[in-house]
Amino acid sequence: MVVDQDLAVVLLDLRRRLKDEYGDTPAVMMQIDRAMVAYRDFLRIIEVAGCHHYAVLEQLARLDGLLAKALAVSAGIDRS
């Protein structure tokens, strides 16, 4: 199992502060825990979306380079 220690520290600190502010009744703790899970999932989605964003940009840059090379070849320009 891989644990992001920085994220765990942030989530546990946030959970502690929410518990201090709202109390520690079972209903409140259930809502706090659900909020923590939702926030963690949100961060994971953002991370995945960001990774895909950079992958798409990388592919577009690669295609842009190939297109420029193809245009140069078709125009008879040597870009070696």
N, C-alpha and C positions, 0 to 999 in steps of 0.2 A: 504494500500500500504506500502510495506517495502522498506525503503531507506537505503542503506549503506552510512552513512555520510562520512566516510573516502574516499570512492571511489568517491563520489560526489565532495568533496573538491579537490581531485587530478584532476579529469576531468575538473572541472571549471577553475582551475589554468592553466592547459595545454591549454584549450580553450582560456583563456585570453592572455597567452604568444604567442600563434599562431596568434591571432588577432593583437597583437602589432607588430609582426614581418611581417605579410603578408597584413595587412590592414583589413578594414571592409566593403569592397564592397559586394553586395549581392552574387556574384558568389563565392568569397573567403569564405564568411561565410557559404555558402551552403557546400562547400568542407570541411571546418573545422568541421562542424556539422556532416557530413557523416563520417569523420575520427573518431570523438569522439564516435559515435554509433558503428562503426566497432571495435574500441579498446575495448569498454565496452563489446561487444558481445564476442570478443576474450578472455577477462578475464573470462567471465562467462563459456565459453567452457572449458578453462583450469581448472577452479574450479570444474566443474562437472567431468571432466576426472580424476582429482586428487582424488575426492571422490570415484569414481568407482575403481580407482587403489587401494586405501586402502581397499575398501570393498572386492575386489578380493583377496588381500593379506590376509585379515582376514579369508576368506573362505578357502584359501589354507592352512593356519596355522591350522584351525579347522580340515580340512581333513587330514593333516599330523598327527595331534594328534590321530584322529580316526584310521588311518592306523597303527600307532605305537601300539596302543592298540590292534587292531585286530591281528597284527603280534605277539604280546606278548601272547595273548590268544591262538593263534594257536600253539605257541612254548611251551605252558604250563608254561609261566612265569607270576607270579602274580604281576601286577603293580598297585595295589590298593592304 
